[in-house]
Amino acid sequence: MNGAGGEPAPGGTVTTMTADNGEPTAAPGPASDDEQLSYEQARDELIQVVQRLEAGGTTLEESLSLWERGEALARICQTRLEGARARLDAASGRPEGRTEDS
């Protein structure tokens, strides 16, 4: 069974919290699910998280969960962008991380 309030249960799953309007809030899921997110999926979810935080009306616990989820999504986006940069550098024969200007 899932833990209450977004806390992981012994099996590692997380309960999805709902806002006062009944809509699910973003709660961290298993890390393996995050590894499957594309850049676009992570970016889109991050946008939703930011919008929820900016809109307010969430409890402190919900806000903290949203913030943590946003941080995780931002890391995923950064990792995907770094991977894309490395692929472009490899394809163009440039040393990793260097641009034509540097």
C-alpha positions in Angstrom: 0.0 0.0 0.0 1.2 3.6 -0.7 2.4 5.8 2.1 0.3 8.8 3.1 1.0 12.3 2.1 3.4 11.5 -0.7 5.7 9.5 1.5 7.1 6.3 0.0 5.6 3.1 1.2 7.8 0.1 1.9 7.5 -1.0 -1.7 8.9 2.4 -2.9 5.7 3.7 -4.5 4.3 7.2 -3.7 0.8 8.3 -3.1 -0.3 11.0 -5.6 -1.8 13.9 -3.6 -4.8 15.8 -4.8 -5.5 19.5 -4.5 -8.6 20.9 -3.0 -10.1 20.9 -6.5 -9.5 17.1 -6.9 -6.7 17.5 -9.4 -3.7 15.4 -8.8 -0.6 17.2 -7.7 2.9 16.3 -8.9 4.4 13.8 -6.5 7.8 12.1 -7.0 7.4 8.7 -8.6 9.9 5.9 -8.8 13.3 6.9 -10.1 13.0 4.3 -13.0 9.9 6.2 -14.3 11.9 9.4 -14.3 14.7 7.7 -16.3 12.2 7.1 -19.0 11.1 10.7 -19.4 12.2 12.5 -22.5 13.4 16.1 -22.3 10.1 17.3 -23.6 8.1 15.3 -21.1 10.2 16.5 -18.2 10.0 20.1 -19.4 6.2 20.0 -19.8 5.8 18.5 -16.3 8.2 21.1 -14.9 6.1 23.8 -16.5 3.0 22.4 -14.8 4.8 22.2 -11.5 5.9 25.9 -11.7 2.4 26.9 -12.7 0.9 25.1 -9.6 3.5 26.8 -7.3 2.9 30.2 -8.8 -0.9 29.8 -8.5 -0.6 29.2 -4.8 -3.4 27.6 -2.8 -1.4 24.6 -1.8 -0.4 23.4 1.6 3.1 23.7 2.8 3.6 19.9 2.3 2.2 20.0 -1.2 4.4 23.0 -2.0 7.5 21.3 -0.7 6.6 18.1 -2.7 6.1 20.2 -5.8 9.4 22.0 -5.3 11.2 18.8 -4.9 9.6 17.4 -8.0 10.5 20.5 -9.9 14.2 20.2 -8.8 14.2 16.5 -10.0 12.6 17.5 -13.4 15.1 20.3 -13.8 18.0 17.8 -13.3 16.4 15.5 -15.9 16.2 18.3 -18.4 19.8 19.4 -17.7 21.0 15.8 -18.2 19.1 15.4 -21.4 20.5 18.7 -22.7 24.1 17.7 -21.8 23.6 14.4 -23.6 22.4 16.2 -26.7 25.3 18.5 -26.6 27.7 15.6 -26.3 26.1 13.9 -29.3 26.4 17.0 -31.3 30.0 17.5 -30.4 30.8 13.9 -31.3 29.0 14.2 -34.6 30.8 17.4 -35.5 34.2 16.3 -34.3 34.5 19.1 -31.8 35.9 18.4 -28.3 33.1 17.9 -25.8 31.7 21.1 -24.4 33.4 23.4 -26.9 31.6 25.7 -29.2 32.8 27.3 -32.4 33.4 30.5 -30.5 35.7 29.0 -27.9 
